[in-house]
Amino acid sequence: MDTYQTMDVAVVGGGPAGLSAAVTLARSLRSVAVVDAGEPRNAPAEGAHNVLGQDGIAPRDLLAAGRREAQEYGALFHDDRAVTARRHDGGFELVLAGGTVVHARRLLLATGLVDELPDVPGVRELWGSSVLHCAYCHGWEVRGRRIGVLGTSPMSVHQAMMFRQLSEHVTLFVHTMPDPDDDAWERLAGLGVEVVDGLVRMLRTDRGVLRTVVLADGHEFPVDAVTVTPRFVARSDLFEQLGGTLTAYPMGAFVATGPMGRTDLPGVWAAGNTSDLAAMVAAAEGAGVAAATAVNADLVAEDADTAMRARAERYAVA
Ligand SMILES: Cc1cc2nc3c(=O)[nH]c(=O)nc-3n(C[C@H](O)[C@H](O)[C@H](O)COP(=O)(O)OP(=O)(O)OC[C@H]3O[C@@H](n4cnc5c(N)ncnc54)[C@H](O)[C@@H]3O)c2cc1C
């Protein structure tokens, strides 16, 4: 079992939020350990959009560049999964799946979220390519195409309207969606969104390419892309082991924080999709930077208090 020196900060998660935090902390000469299991949420996507200056960059290339920057400033990386977290000696102890133990004074959780997808054959297989959830991430790429919206939640009407901004050919498949109010039907009708009743049985592909939405009654509707509304559930094992509880909302659950990412557990911060389920890459990066500055400020205050006490003791002895 490898145990390293106590770090100032352990960052769990090496996605956009965790890497941005690591760069900010390492540039403040904080010792930082980043633990990353290497499963960023947008891994199935070809490119990350709305990333200023790097629009369309492959998600793994963006993270590789961020990791290089963090390493150049001195951050240490563990390519592993943190499986347990507990309080230890005034700070934290993480145990990684491979047996390594990391000690740190502060903990920053940037573990992202899990997209819980509707259980319809074809959805998981095409997730991130032609099964989409975010008009800002992939909307431009499917503009003007035939877009089917798989209705599973009250948000599906909103999603249909969002994608209608990008294409005249939007069909809302009611599937398991709760009944929208009259106003919603009127709006969809006004926008020319076709509404199809009935359960969806599957998405049919041909050589890996999405072709049709197949209803339970056998009817098929040609589409080029399908949008879904996953449940977004923050990865929270470590937070819960430390005594935290997730905050639920109708579309999922997240780690609640203040504006700079401080959780209600002393010494624990969260950033990115862990605490903001809607955060895109740029917002996750910003949250990582903000949380890192707050963690650094907290350590600066603690270091000043420690130095003050040490000085007072020196004078008391003299
Ligand atoms: C298909 C798809 C396409 C998208 N496209 C775009 C886009 O074009 N533009 C855009 O701005 N946004 C896009 N997004 C959203 C984007 O993925 C998120 O904004 C971004 O990933 C959030 O970053 P994060 O750092 O919070 O989490 P993540 O990127 O998910 O990173 C979390 C990291 O933490 C690691 N981790 C989790 N638990 C542990 C643990 N216990 N121990 C160690 N490591 C752990 C994970 O393995 C992962 O590497 C897309 C999302 C999806 C699903």
The ligand as an SDF file (V2000), in Angstrom:
LIG
                    3D

 53 58  0  0  0  0  0  0  0  0999 V2000
  -22.8650   13.0510  -24.6040 C   0  0  0  0  0  0  0  0  0  0  0  0
  -22.5020   14.3730  -23.9750 C   0  0  0  0  0  0  0  0  0  0  0  0
  -22.0020   15.3940  -24.7480 C   0  0  0  0  0  0  0  0  0  0  0  0
  -21.6740   16.6130  -24.1700 C   0  0  0  0  0  0  0  0  0  0  0  0
  -21.2290   17.6160  -24.9790 N   0  0  0  0  0  0  0  0  0  0  0  0
  -20.9020   18.8030  -24.4300 C   0  0  0  0  0  0  0  0  0  0  0  0
  -20.4580   19.8720  -25.2700 C   0  0  0  0  0  0  0  0  0  0  0  0
  -20.3950   19.7510  -26.5030 O   0  0  0  0  0  0  0  0  0  0  0  0
  -20.1420   21.0470  -24.6740 N   0  0  0  0  0  0  0  0  0  0  0  0
  -20.2380   21.2260  -23.3200 C   0  0  0  0  0  0  0  0  0  0  0  0
  -19.9030   22.3120  -22.8460 O   0  0  0  0  0  0  0  0  0  0  0  0
  -20.6630   20.2280  -22.5150 N   0  0  0  0  0  0  0  0  0  0  0  0
  -20.9790   19.0310  -23.0400 C   0  0  0  0  0  0  0  0  0  0  0  0
  -21.4240   18.0120  -22.2340 N   0  0  0  0  0  0  0  0  0  0  0  0
  -21.4330   18.2260  -20.7630 C   0  0  0  0  0  0  0  0  0  0  0  0
  -20.0380   17.9070  -20.1960 C   0  0  0  0  0  0  0  0  0  0  0  0
  -19.8140   16.5260  -20.3340 O   0  0  0  0  0  0  0  0  0  0  0  0
  -19.9720   18.3260  -18.7380 C   0  0  0  0  0  0  0  0  0  0  0  0
  -20.2130   19.7160  -18.6610 O   0  0  0  0  0  0  0  0  0  0  0  0
  -18.5900   18.0870  -18.1450 C   0  0  0  0  0  0  0  0  0  0  0  0
  -18.1780   16.7630  -18.3640 O   0  0  0  0  0  0  0  0  0  0  0  0
  -18.6240   18.3670  -16.6350 C   0  0  0  0  0  0  0  0  0  0  0  0
  -17.3050   18.2530  -16.1450 O   0  0  0  0  0  0  0  0  0  0  0  0
  -17.0110   17.6370  -14.7010 P   0  0  0  0  0  0  0  0  0  0  0  0
  -15.5590   17.8480  -14.4870 O   0  0  0  0  0  0  0  0  0  0  0  0
  -17.9610   18.1610  -13.7120 O   0  0  0  0  0  0  0  0  0  0  0  0
  -17.3380   16.0560  -14.8150 O   0  0  0  0  0  0  0  0  0  0  0  0
  -16.7260   14.9300  -15.7640 P   0  0  0  0  0  0  0  0  0  0  0  0
  -16.2330   15.4860  -17.0280 O   0  0  0  0  0  0  0  0  0  0  0  0
  -17.7480   13.8580  -15.8660 O   0  0  0  0  0  0  0  0  0  0  0  0
  -15.4620   14.4020  -14.9560 O   0  0  0  0  0  0  0  0  0  0  0  0
  -15.6030   13.6870  -13.7530 C   0  0  0  0  0  0  0  0  0  0  0  0
  -14.3790   12.7920  -13.6160 C   0  0  0  0  0  0  0  0  0  0  0  0
  -14.3590   12.2690  -12.2810 O   0  0  0  0  0  0  0  0  0  0  0  0
  -13.9970   10.9060  -12.3450 C   0  0  0  0  0  0  0  0  0  0  0  0
  -14.4840   10.2480  -11.1120 N   0  0  0  0  0  0  0  0  0  0  0  0
  -15.7690   10.0840  -10.6960 C   0  0  0  0  0  0  0  0  0  0  0  0
  -15.7990    9.4410   -9.5100 N   0  0  0  0  0  0  0  0  0  0  0  0
  -14.5040    9.1960   -9.1780 C   0  0  0  0  0  0  0  0  0  0  0  0
  -13.8810    8.5710   -8.0600 C   0  0  0  0  0  0  0  0  0  0  0  0
  -14.5730    8.0780   -7.0480 N   0  0  0  0  0  0  0  0  0  0  0  0
  -12.5300    8.4770   -8.0590 N   0  0  0  0  0  0  0  0  0  0  0  0
  -11.7860    8.9990   -9.0750 C   0  0  0  0  0  0  0  0  0  0  0  0
  -12.3330    9.6110  -10.1540 N   0  0  0  0  0  0  0  0  0  0  0  0
  -13.6700    9.7170  -10.1970 C   0  0  0  0  0  0  0  0  0  0  0  0
  -14.6670   10.4030  -13.6090 C   0  0  0  0  0  0  0  0  0  0  0  0
  -14.0790    9.1830  -14.0330 O   0  0  0  0  0  0  0  0  0  0  0  0
  -14.4030   11.5830  -14.5540 C   0  0  0  0  0  0  0  0  0  0  0  0
  -13.1540   11.4450  -15.1930 O   0  0  0  0  0  0  0  0  0  0  0  0
  -21.8170   16.8030  -22.7740 C   0  0  0  0  0  0  0  0  0  0  0  0
  -22.3270   15.7640  -21.9920 C   0  0  0  0  0  0  0  0  0  0  0  0
  -22.6770   14.5670  -22.5740 C   0  0  0  0  0  0  0  0  0  0  0  0
  -23.2520   13.4690  -21.7250 C   0  0  0  0  0  0  0  0  0  0  0  0
  1  2  1  0
  2  3  1  0
  2 52  2  0
  3  4  2  0
  4  5  1  0
  4 50  1  0
  5  6  2  0
  6  7  1  0
  6 13  1  0
  7  8  2  0
  7  9  1  0
  9 10  1  0
 10 11  2  0
 10 12  1  0
 12 13  2  0
 13 14  1  0
 14 15  1  0
 14 50  1  0
 15 16  1  0
 16 17  1  0
 16 18  1  0
 18 19  1  0
 18 20  1  0
 20 21  1  0
 20 22  1  0
 22 23  1  0
 23 24  1  0
 24 25  2  0
 24 26  1  0
 24 27  1  0
 27 28  1  0
 28 29  2  0
 28 30  1  0
 28 31  1  0
 31 32  1  0
 32 33  1  0
 33 34  1  0
 33 48  1  0
 34 35  1  0
 35 36  1  0
 35 46  1  0
 36 37  1  0
 36 45  1  0
 37 38  2  0
 38 39  1  0
 39 40  1  0
 39 45  2  0
 40 41  1  0
 40 42  2  0
 42 43  1  0
 43 44  2  0
 44 45  1  0
 46 47  1  0
 46 48  1  0
 48 49  1  0
 50 51  2  0
 51 52  1  0
 52 53  1  0
M  END
$$$$
